[in-house]
Amino acid sequence: MIRVLLAAAGVWLALATAPAEAAGSLAASSSGTSASTTSAASPFADWAAVFVAGDFRGHGGGPSEAFDNARRDLADAFVAAGFRRSNIQQFSVRPQLYPDSAPLPSDLSLIRTELTRLAEKAPSGCLVYFTSHGSPDGALVGRNLMTPPGAARMLSDACGERPTVAIVSACYSGVFVPMLAGPNRLVLTAARPDRNSFGCGEGDRYPYFDACVLESIPGATDFAALGRAAQGCVSRTEKEAKIGPPSEPQMAVGGELRPLLPLLSLNQR
C-alpha cells in the first residue's frame, strides 16, 4: 500500500493500487496554510512551477509575442487551476517589456537555480513548461540550446523523485521524451521528434499547442486528461488550417505517477 500525503489537504490518503516502493519517492510534504487565492484543497498548492518563453522571434525572424503571450497566460491559467502564484516563476528573453508578470531572463543557469529554490519551499511536486523554437537537438532558451540531457539533469537535480510534469512546446520537441520520461513524471510535448509544430509566426497570438493547452485546462480533470485534450485540439486546429504534416503531440506517463493522477486533480475547489 502506498500512502500519499497531499500537502494542501493535510491528511493521509491510501492508494491500494500503487506499489509500496513508490511511497517514499512520491509522497508530498505538508506545509502551513498561507494567504492565497488558491484553494487550500488544491493538491497543487505546494507545487513549484516555472514557465519559460525561450525566444522572441517568429519563424520568419521578426519579433513575435507568441511565446511571451503563452508563458504569461499559461501561468495565469494554472493559478486558476489550483497552483499558487507565489510558487511560480516566469522567464522571458525580454523581461524588461513585461513588468506586470515580472519574468526573469531566460537563462538556463538561472532557471535551474530558481526551480531549485522554488522546489525547496514548495516540495510536493514540480511543473516545468518551456515554449520556444526547437530543432532535433533541443529547444532554444535565450542564447543557448536546452538539450534533452541538460533538461533531464535540471529536473533530477531540482525535483528529484517527487511528482513532476514536464511540458515542452517546440518543433521536434518529442526528442525530449526519452530523456525526461520516468516513473514519477508526465511528459507532454508539442510534436513528434521528427515533426514541426505550428503557430510560431510573427502574427500568431500563441503557438497552436499552447493555445490548445490553454483551451483545455478549464475542462481537464488531471494532467493526463489535459494532454489528451490538447492532442485532439492540435489535430483539429491543424486540419482546419490545412497545414501539415501533423505535429502529433506526444505524452508519456510514468508507472508510479499514473495511479496518483486521480488525486492530483486540476480545477479542484
Buried (B, 14 or more C-beta within 10 A) or exposed (E): EBEBBBBBBEEEEEBEEBBEEBBEBBBBEBBEEEEBEBBEBBBBBBBBBBBBBBBBBBBEEEEBBBBBBBBBBBBBBBBBBBBBEBBBBBBBBBBEEBEEBEBBBBBBEBBBEBBBEBBEEBBBBBBBBBBBBBEEEBBBBBEBBBBBEBBBEBBEEBBEBBBBBBBBBBBBBBBBBEBBBBBBBBBBBBBBBEBBBBBBEBEBEBBBBBBBBBBBBEEBBBBBBBBBBBBEBBBEBBEEEEBEEBBBBBBBBBEBBBBBBEBBBBBBE
